[in-house]
Amino acid sequence: MTTTDPSRTRTVSPEMEWESPMYKEAATQFQNVAEKMGLDDNIRERLSMPQRSLVVTFPYRTDEYSDVRTAYGYRVQHVLTMGPTKGGIRYAPDVNLGEVAALAMLMTWKCALVGLPFGGAKGGVRIDPHALSRRELQRVTRRYTAEVIDMIGPQKDIPAPDMGTDERVMAWIMDTYSQHQGYAVPAVVTGKPPQLGGSVARREATGRGIISLLPSAAMRCGVAVDGARVVIQGFGNVGRYAAIAAAEVGCRVVGVGDLTGAIYNGNGLEVGRLARHVDEFGGVKGFPGADQIDPDELMAIECDVLIPAAVGGVIHAGNADDVQARLILEGANNPTTLEADRILLDKGVMVVPDIICNAGGVTVSYFEWVQDLQNYFWSENEIVSRLREIMIRAFESVVDVSVKEDVDMRTAALMIGIDKVAGAKLVRGVYP
């Protein structure tokens, strides 16, 4: 990529160490919006790559004590200008530096958009968490924490759960960090159990945050919420609680898919019963209250609302034209490719982008961090009420910019987030 200013030609290569398909998507997305905004060249160059990146390798023992294996770990901080950085840690067999860097960049725009005093960060460990025992997972987590311990902290960088991790993993990170400090430090992570200072509403925050935007978004694309047909790809924490919240407001969840398969019931799935089935059998496959379908058919189901709530890139040039939904609420990070975005826009599908739609998780994480620092905890009603207020206010600001600038919702959301971060960069100046 190149950027040109009047006095000199400068080549910006944000691929380099972070080169990966996901990072190219995030960087191209940023460059396109920055060009549209007329962003200062110096700011554009700084924001096109992460400020800090750490790659570690470390050993861990399996349950066969003599068997020692090596894992790769990552932690990336995209921008430190706004305050401490914030972002989840994912455990996945294919996680890499480029993916983590891309997610850290998206987290920066997300935090700025909803008004949180954080820069974006992300972490990852290249393991399959489902192939490890609980003891092995704990050993991996504690050793990874020890490797990145100088990079994290309540005023430095606050991790949280992501794909493949949960509140149990956050408890191990908090305990390991606290052991090194010599006293309990609950504010070092969010998304931990309530017994350790976790927020009572954190687990379901992302899913419920998505559905909090449904009435406003549905109204703008002519969809009635009551009886709306909803399809959800992914049934982890995000998809599960989005399904529960959707059913509570009168929607019919007609299709759900996960790693084990996909199911469909045109009359609506019994979401509570489905959740119990997943807890017992590990996935939606075999659920007796629905027809089994090919997972590739999920995106093409005739529905009103589609919620991709698992991994990135699931809506792409190869299937975007098959999407029959009128509204897409992006629960996953970066689930729609740039090519798919253009196809959906031409089809008239309204896409509420990930950086606003799934911001409920980091928003309640912010609440948790504040409560831990103050040692003063709020009620669940207070948390849910404040979450809804912040999400709807941010959504309305995106709609306003979308109309004013005559751009799609994703571009409008990025314009707001990027503008806030660029403004902070300009005010702080350059040291020394």
VEXLUM-944151 format. One line per field, with one value per residue (C-alpha): x, y, z; residue number from 0. Coordinates in pm, 1 decimal, m for minus. Layout:
xx <- c(X  ...)
yy <- c(Y  ...)
zz <- c(Z  ...)
seq <- c(NUM  ...)
This chain:
xx <- c(0.0  126.4  27.2  149.3  179.0  284.1  644.7  745.7  642.2  615.8  548.3  342.0  358.4  128.1  156.8  513.5  520.1  140.3  66.9  m244.4  m577.8  m760.1  m503.8  m514.6  m893.1  m870.8  m589.4  m760.9  m1085.2  m902.1  m716.5  m1036.7  m1215.4  m908.0  m892.6  m1257.6  m1202.9  m891.1  m701.0  m360.1  m85.7  118.7  m182.4  m281.2  62.8  68.6  m279.2  m221.6  m2.4  4.4  215.6  335.0  345.9  478.2  534.8  634.4  697.2  675.7  674.2  393.6  361.0  83.0  m86.4  188.2  438.5  741.9  571.0  658.8  515.6  567.8  296.2  300.9  146.7  70.7  m29.6  m78.1  m155.3  m273.9  m292.0  m184.9  m298.0  m645.4  m557.8  m485.2  m551.6  m835.0  m901.6  m970.9  m748.7  m841.7  m724.2  m738.4  m520.0  m476.1  m442.1  m149.6  6.1  m179.3  m518.2  m443.3  m318.1  m631.6  m858.6  m661.2  m716.0  m1090.2  m1101.9  m950.2  m1230.2  m1490.8  m1379.8  m1358.9  m1700.8  m1881.1  m1674.6  m1458.6  m1117.7  m922.2  m701.2  m744.1  m553.0  m581.2  m407.0  m393.7  m239.1  m206.0  m362.3  m683.0  m848.5  m1090.3  m800.5  m650.2  m755.9  m850.6  m509.0  m325.4  m533.3  m452.3  m79.2  m88.1  m280.2  m53.7  264.9  125.2  36.2  389.8  529.0  317.2  301.1  509.9  270.3  m58.6  m198.9  m498.8  m342.7  m159.4  m363.1  m669.9  m741.6  m1085.3  m1235.4  m1262.1  m1306.0  m1180.1  m1148.4  m1395.9  m1431.3  m1234.8  m934.3  m965.3  m960.3  m630.8  m481.7  m595.3  m452.7  m118.6  m77.9  m177.3  73.8  349.9  230.1  187.2  m176.0  m508.4  m547.6  m898.8  m885.8  m613.3  m876.7  m1248.0  m1494.5  m1389.0  m1624.4  m1835.0  m1664.0  m1341.5  m1494.9  m1648.7  m1957.7  m2283.7  m2390.6  m2058.9  m2113.2  m2429.7  m2335.7  m2231.2  m2536.7  m2780.8  m2606.8  m2670.2  m3041.6  m3064.3  m3003.1  m3261.4  m3568.6  m3393.3  m3224.7  m3536.9  m3744.4  m3501.9  m3523.8  m3895.1  m3875.9  m4126.5  m3949.0  m4244.5  m4234.4  m3914.5  m3734.3  m3377.8  m3085.9  m2775.5  m2439.8  m2253.6  m2393.3  m2117.4  m2158.2  m2247.1  m2488.7  m2653.4  m2742.7  m2838.9  m3082.4  m3223.4  m3261.8  m3418.3  m3677.2  m3754.3  m3850.1  m4079.5  m3854.9  m3858.0  m3510.3  m3552.2  m3193.6  m2874.3  m2535.1  m2209.6  m1900.6  m2106.7  m2366.2  m2674.0  m3045.6  m3368.5  m3727.7  m3949.9  m4186.8  m3907.3  m3664.7  m3716.9  m3410.6  m3398.7  m3428.1  m3161.5  m2922.5  m2966.9  m2903.0  m2579.1  m2465.9  m2526.8  m2403.0  m2152.2  m2329.1  m2654.0  m2615.6  m2885.1  m3127.2  m3462.7  m3673.9  m3540.5  m3429.7  m3059.9  m2931.4  m2597.3  m2404.2  m2343.7  m2721.1  m2746.3  m2660.3  m2917.0  m3217.0  m3505.6  m3519.2  m3551.3  m3239.7  m2905.3  m2658.2  m2309.0  m2180.1  m1876.7  m1566.6  m1454.4  m1505.0  m1815.7  m2004.5  m1791.1  m1810.0  m1907.1  m2224.3  m2321.1  m2555.5  m2743.1  m2820.7  m3195.5  m3197.0  m3300.4  m3089.0  m2749.6  m2632.2  m2262.1  m2196.7  m1857.0  m1548.0  m1504.8  m1757.5  m1818.5  m1544.1  m1502.5  m1632.8  m1937.1  m2002.9  m2036.3  m2268.4  m2492.9  m2504.3  m2615.5  m2884.1  m3018.3  m2932.2  m2874.9  m2555.7  m2498.9  m2119.5  m1929.0  m1760.0  m2097.0  m2303.3  m2079.8  m1956.1  m2172.5  m1897.7  m1625.6  m1874.1  m1967.0  m1597.5  m1538.9  m1807.0  m1634.6  m1293.8  m1436.5  m1608.9  m1289.8  m1086.4  m1344.7  m1433.7  m1795.8  m2030.2  m2348.4  m2670.6  m2754.1  m3036.5  m2793.0  m2549.2  m2813.5  m2966.5  m2631.8  m2534.0  m2855.6  m2814.0  m2456.4  m2533.8  m2837.8  m2662.2  m2367.9  m2602.5  m2793.0  m2466.1  m2368.5  m2706.2  m2668.3  m2323.2  m2442.8  m2722.0  m2514.7  m2217.8  m2429.2  m2225.4  m2305.0  m2322.4  m1977.9  m1807.3  m1997.2  m1900.2  m1534.8  m1536.3  m1653.4  m1403.6  m1107.1  m1184.8  m1184.5  m852.0  m693.5  m809.4  m645.3  m322.6  m313.0  m382.1  m109.9  148.9  476.4  729.4  1002.5)
yy <- c(0.0  352.4  694.7  1019.1  1363.7  1682.4  1676.8  1317.0  966.7  716.7  345.5  196.6  m180.9  m291.6  m651.6  m729.7  m937.7  m931.1  m1054.5  m1270.2  m1265.1  m1124.0  m850.0  m752.4  m721.5  m503.2  m287.5  m239.9  m152.6  107.3  252.0  284.4  471.3  684.0  786.6  882.5  1088.0  1260.3  1140.1  1295.7  1082.7  1058.6  946.2  701.1  541.8  509.2  356.6  110.2  m114.0  m217.7  m25.4  m334.2  m700.2  m989.3  m1342.3  m1606.8  m1978.9  m2176.7  m2536.6  m2709.7  m3058.4  m3287.9  m3524.5  m3769.0  m3581.2  m3664.9  m3538.2  m3168.6  m2972.8  m2621.9  m2364.6  m2030.0  m1730.3  m1374.2  m1040.8  m731.0  m375.1  m164.6  183.4  301.8  663.0  633.2  464.2  99.9  m147.7  m400.3  m720.1  m1089.4  m1396.0  m1673.3  m2033.2  m2189.4  m2429.2  m2180.1  m1849.5  m1637.6  m1294.1  m1145.2  m1255.6  m1121.2  m789.8  m752.2  m814.5  m564.3  m300.1  m369.1  m345.4  3.4  131.5  m49.6  101.9  450.4  416.1  335.4  583.1  351.2  478.1  193.2  119.1  m211.5  m528.7  m900.8  m1219.9  m1578.6  m1919.1  m2167.1  m2474.2  m2671.0  m2618.2  m2906.2  m3151.6  m3060.0  m3179.2  m2927.4  m2970.8  m2919.8  m2612.1  m2464.6  m2526.0  m2361.0  m2061.8  m2004.5  m2032.3  m1800.7  m1549.0  m1565.6  m1500.8  m1186.5  m1067.7  m754.9  m647.8  m679.0  m509.4  m302.7  19.2  m142.2  m404.9  m593.0  m931.6  m1094.0  m1417.5  m1479.6  m1785.4  m2095.5  m1926.5  m1857.7  m1726.7  m2025.1  m1930.7  m1569.9  m1691.3  m1873.8  m1561.3  m1344.6  m1591.0  m1624.6  m1248.0  m1200.9  m1461.8  m1264.7  m937.5  m1082.2  m971.5  m1016.6  m803.6  m868.9  m577.4  m745.2  m936.1  m913.4  m1189.6  m1379.7  m1552.7  m1325.0  m1478.2  m1308.2  m971.3  m1063.3  m885.4  m1074.1  m996.7  m1034.5  m1384.2  m1291.5  m928.4  m965.0  m1166.8  m946.1  m635.9  m754.1  m796.8  m458.5  m306.9  m523.9  m298.8  13.4  m169.4  m366.0  m48.7  101.2  m192.1  m265.1  m580.0  m643.1  m774.1  m978.8  m1302.1  m1213.9  m1521.6  m1533.1  m1752.0  m1772.4  m1911.2  m2010.4  m2120.1  m2029.4  m1753.0  m1497.3  m1704.5  m1875.0  m1554.8  m1379.6  m1667.1  m1646.0  m1267.6  m1289.0  m1540.5  m1315.6  m1023.8  m1242.1  m1356.9  m1707.4  m1860.2  m2089.4  m2194.8  m2247.0  m2387.7  m2463.0  m2679.8  m2998.3  m2917.6  m2708.4  m2739.5  m2582.2  m2554.9  m2311.8  m2279.5  m2179.4  m2372.5  m2415.0  m2216.2  m2320.6  m2685.6  m2641.7  m2484.3  m2784.2  m3019.5  m2837.2  m2854.4  m3228.6  m3331.7  m3059.8  m2914.6  m2862.4  m3183.4  m3436.6  m3189.9  m3370.5  m3057.6  m2970.7  m3097.9  m3150.2  m2944.2  m2894.9  m2617.5  m2449.0  m2402.9  m2196.7  m1860.5  m1916.9  m1984.6  m1748.2  m1527.5  m1170.2  m1149.6  m1329.4  m1325.4  m1459.7  m1519.1  m1746.2  m1679.9  m1432.0  m1453.2  m1672.7  m1440.5  m1412.8  m1363.0  m1726.9  m1716.3  m1350.6  m1354.9  m1648.9  m1454.4  m1395.8  m1201.6  m836.5  m750.8  m883.0  m826.9  m911.5  m1090.4  m1230.8  m1025.0  m951.1  m1212.4  m1037.9  m995.1  m676.1  m847.2  m976.7  m629.9  m489.0  m769.9  m725.9  m349.6  m398.3  m641.5  m383.4  m587.4  m375.2  m480.1  m361.0  m398.9  m591.3  m290.4  m164.3  m483.5  m697.7  m411.1  m528.9  m761.0  m498.4  m248.4  m475.1  m563.4  m190.9  m190.0  m485.4  m315.0  3.3  m194.5  m389.3  m68.8  89.7  m225.6  m123.8  m350.6  m269.0  m467.2  m666.1  m425.2  m131.9  m312.0  m413.1  m64.9  109.2  m139.4  m77.4  299.0  294.9  52.1  242.8  580.0  448.8  291.6  616.3  804.9  555.3  597.4  977.8  967.5  710.3  944.4  1263.9  1121.7  894.4  587.0  236.2  153.3  m8.9  291.5  526.0  326.9  318.3  689.7  766.4  532.6  634.9  1005.0  975.7  791.7  1028.3  1325.9  1181.7  1118.5  1477.5  1626.0  1420.6  1497.6  1313.7  1228.8  1348.4)
zz <- c(0.0  m66.9  56.9  m97.0  58.3  m125.2  m4.4  m36.0  m133.4  145.5  125.5  405.0  432.1  714.2  597.1  702.4  1021.1  1050.6  699.9  692.6  508.8  812.0  868.2  501.1  532.0  842.1  704.3  367.0  541.7  748.5  448.3  245.3  521.9  601.5  235.4  240.4  557.5  420.6  725.0  789.2  630.6  950.3  1154.5  883.4  886.9  1266.5  1287.0  1003.1  1219.0  1584.9  1835.0  2025.9  1931.8  2137.7  2009.2  2262.1  2258.4  2578.1  2700.8  2885.0  3029.6  2916.8  3158.6  3063.8  3280.3  3068.3  2750.8  2708.4  2416.0  2281.3  2217.3  2038.7  2214.3  2105.8  2255.3  2040.2  2151.7  1860.2  2017.9  2364.1  2317.2  2469.2  2799.3  2884.2  2608.3  2613.6  2426.6  2453.3  2440.2  2201.8  2201.6  1855.5  1653.9  1367.3  1553.5  1430.3  1472.3  1175.2  1306.2  1652.8  1508.9  1295.6  1593.9  1803.5  1535.3  1523.6  1903.5  1887.9  1662.1  1871.9  2202.1  2051.7  1889.2  2214.0  2415.9  2627.5  2752.8  2594.8  2299.9  2123.3  2209.3  2146.6  2249.9  2140.3  2199.5  1914.2  2070.1  2032.9  2372.7  2311.1  2275.3  2613.3  2955.8  3222.7  3387.7  3059.1  2977.6  3317.2  3270.4  2926.7  3062.7  3361.0  3153.0  2882.9  3155.3  3292.4  2944.2  2883.9  3246.2  3188.9  2913.7  3105.0  3415.7  3532.1  3401.2  3107.0  2923.1  3046.4  2880.2  2855.1  2716.7  2345.5  2126.9  2308.2  2647.8  2927.4  3282.9  3418.4  3202.8  3320.2  3682.4  3618.1  3457.9  3748.9  4001.3  3821.3  3790.3  4154.9  4271.7  4101.7  4258.2  4606.9  4645.9  4466.2  4152.3  4019.7  3771.0  3562.4  3360.7  3291.9  3218.4  3530.4  3778.6  4002.6  4309.3  4195.0  4109.0  3775.3  3646.7  3695.0  3336.1  3148.1  3007.7  2818.6  2746.4  2381.8  2280.2  2467.0  2335.4  1979.7  2039.3  2215.8  1870.6  1694.1  1741.0  1608.9  1322.2  1229.3  1213.8  962.1  723.9  756.9  970.3  1249.3  1559.3  1681.9  1485.3  1298.8  1166.0  1297.6  1186.3  1405.7  1296.8  1612.4  1947.4  2190.9  2445.8  2179.2  1971.9  2268.5  2451.1  2128.9  2065.2  2418.0  2398.1  2051.1  2172.8  2471.2  2242.6  2032.1  1746.8  1602.6  1593.1  1292.8  1221.8  1421.6  1326.8  1505.3  1460.0  1490.4  1224.3  1149.9  1228.5  1101.3  1218.6  1030.0  1324.4  1557.8  1775.9  2149.5  2247.0  2612.4  2520.5  2253.3  2507.3  2737.8  2445.6  2359.4  2723.3  2729.0  2384.9  2296.2  1993.3  1802.7  1600.9  1681.3  1839.1  1817.2  1771.2  1424.2  1084.4  1025.3  730.8  559.5  738.3  401.1  368.4  685.8  528.2  252.1  477.1  408.9  716.6  836.4  1053.4  1014.8  1305.0  1227.2  1580.9  1549.7  1338.0  1075.3  700.6  700.2  463.4  151.7  m222.4  m269.4  m56.6  m9.3  m307.2  m149.0  169.8  195.8  521.8  519.2  822.3  934.0  1290.9  1309.7  1637.8  1534.6  1461.4  1090.7  969.4  635.1  374.6  172.8  m142.8  42.8  183.7  m167.7  m276.1  27.7  m21.8  m383.6  m263.3  m19.4  290.7  600.7  782.6  1139.5  1163.2  1426.6  1586.3  1709.8  1709.8  1932.2  2151.4  2441.8  2563.9  2592.7  2735.3  3026.0  3059.9  3108.9  3379.5  3546.6  3535.5  3690.0  3966.3  4044.0  4069.9  4301.1  4496.5  4446.3  4253.4  4065.6  4041.4  3730.0  3647.4  3658.2  3429.1  3173.7  3174.5  3122.9  2851.7  2658.6  2688.3  2554.4  2270.3  2145.3  2171.2  1967.1  1711.2  1663.4  1611.2  1340.3  1169.1  1179.7  1015.4  762.7  651.5  667.3  472.2  248.7  339.2  458.8  829.2  844.0  688.9  920.2  1230.8  1128.1  1050.6  1404.5  1570.2  1355.7  1396.4  1776.9  1784.1  1531.6  1736.9  2048.0  1855.0  1729.6  2074.2  2244.9  1977.2  1919.3  2193.9  2222.7)
seq <- c(0  1  2  3  4  5  6  7  8  9  10  11  12  13  14  15  16  17  18  19  20  21  22  23  24  25  26  27  28  29  30  31  32  33  34  35  36  37  38  39  40  41  42  43  44  45  46  47  48  49  50  51  52  53  54  55  56  57  58  59  60  61  62  63  64  65  66  67  68  69  70  71  72  73  74  75  76  77  78  79  80  81  82  83  84  85  86  87  88  89  90  91  92  93  94  95  96  97  98  99  100  101  102  103  104  105  106  107  108  109  110  111  112  113  114  115  116  117  118  119  120  121  122  123  124  125  126  127  128  129  130  131  132  133  134  135  136  137  138  139  140  141  142  143  144  145  146  147  148  149  150  151  152  153  154  155  156  157  158  159  160  161  162  163  164  165  166  167  168  169  170  171  172  173  174  175  176  177  178  179  180  181  182  183  184  185  186  187  188  189  190  191  192  193  194  195  196  197  198  199  200  201  202  203  204  205  206  207  208  209  210  211  212  213  214  215  216  217  218  219  220  221  222  223  224  225  226  227  228  229  230  231  232  233  234  235  236  237  238  239  240  241  242  243  244  245  246  247  248  249  250  251  252  253  254  255  256  257  258  259  260  261  262  263  264  265  266  267  268  269  270  271  272  273  274  275  276  277  278  279  280  281  282  283  284  285  286  287  288  289  290  291  292  293  294  295  296  297  298  299  300  301  302  303  304  305  306  307  308  309  310  311  312  313  314  315  316  317  318  319  320  321  322  323  324  325  326  327  328  329  330  331  332  333  334  335  336  337  338  339  340  341  342  343  344  345  346  347  348  349  350  351  352  353  354  355  356  357  358  359  360  361  362  363  364  365  366  367  368  369  370  371  372  373  374  375  376  377  378  379  380  381  382  383  384  385  386  387  388  389  390  391  392  393  394  395  396  397  398  399  400  401  402  403  404  405  406  407  408  409  410  411  412  413  414  415  416  417  418  419  420  421  422  423  424  425  426  427  428  429  430  431)
